[in-house]
Amino acid sequence: MVKLILLITVTAIFAVGLIMIFSTTSAEVLDHDLDKSTHSSLVRQMLYALAGSVISAIVFKCGYKNIIKWSPVLLAFFTFLLVLTLIPGIGKTVNGSRRWINLAGLSFQPSEFVKYLVPAFLIFRFLSFKDGMIKSQDFFKILGVVACPMLLILIEPNNGTFAVIAMVVILLCFLARISFKYWAVPLICLSLAGGIFAYNLPYVTARLKVYLHPELDIRGKGHQPYQAKIAAGSGELFGKGPGNSLQKLSYLPEAQNDYIAAIYAEEFGFLGILVLIILYMIVGLAGFYIAFQTHDPAGFYMATSITFLICFQAFLNLGVVSGLLPSTGLNLPLFSQGGSSLMANVVAIGLLLNVFLKDKKD
């Protein structure tokens, strides 16, 4: 029953997302008279979903235990890919960020997979110690390995993904009952250092200023947050109706990515957003149910990490769209346009289902 509920809910989120992607991107094509099909983004998203489903089926067949077992090699490989994103000619720069690798005309974002590989690696290392007794030097070695891909993600810069990974690292340390003196003190030091580093990054300070006063840069970085508020607010209770958004007509650029929920709110209103939030809550409840029902510690940690990552990212995205949080650069899982993100999340759902079915068999 839980498996069916999870699959139906994820499919519903994806299906509504497809509708919104088509609604938003086709309007952009027609408004700018672009020389491409109005269905191109829709077809691309469906192809990424298909590719993600194939990978998810392979991962499901392998099992979450093998993925955890292979996580050191997989994390090393994707860390290498993160290095490639920073190399001119290989990495693709968009809006000042170098997060993508160009492969045969398609963009691939390694950090989306690193979000799930970091917790898998931590689970592998934490469970390798008997009775959970970890010495300080061993713990810091583990953190050193994890810090490498996290630092590369911060350099891109991709502060939103860095923050999400940091949060799941804290979550796993807490669940694994790692001594506070090992991770709380380093966390405070890293937070202070990261805060100082971020404060000196024009990219970060600009976003904070925009968050506090978007009207100060209404033609620049404040444009999207300001227009997103207009879009969400103008939807009122019931929305303007499917396809009737005005903000997608060049007022809110590239809305199909991070700000797609704003267009959705404009067309379907507060009630539509409420339904979307409920769908993510169901995903969260199903995921945590799977985590707490499993008898395997590795399955518990894996299911908890996956559920937390999906729900926390959804919370951050909706918080940004509503103006409650500063822009993070994170899209809405399974809903926004984004091939790498969609594939990674579909694979994560496959792992979550594998935890549930493996526990049932055992």
FENPEFEN-V962268 format. One line per field, one symbol per residue. psi: psi as a letter, one per 40 degrees, with the letter a starting at -180 (. if undefined). A space follows every 10 residues. Layout:
BEGIN
psi=???
END
This chain:
BEGIN
psi=dddddddddd dddddddddd dddddddddd defigiieed dddddddddd dddddddddd ddidddddde dddddddddd dddddehhdd ihhhfehgei hhhfeihhhd dddddddddd ddddddeehh fehhiddddd dddddddddd ddddddigdd dddddddddd dddddefhhd dddddddddd ddddddddde hddddddddd ddgdedfdeb eedddddddd dddedbdeie iheehddege dgifeebdfd dddddddead dddddddddd dddddddddd dediehdddd dddddddddd dddddddddd deediiheeh ihhedihhdd dddddddddd dddddddddd d.
END
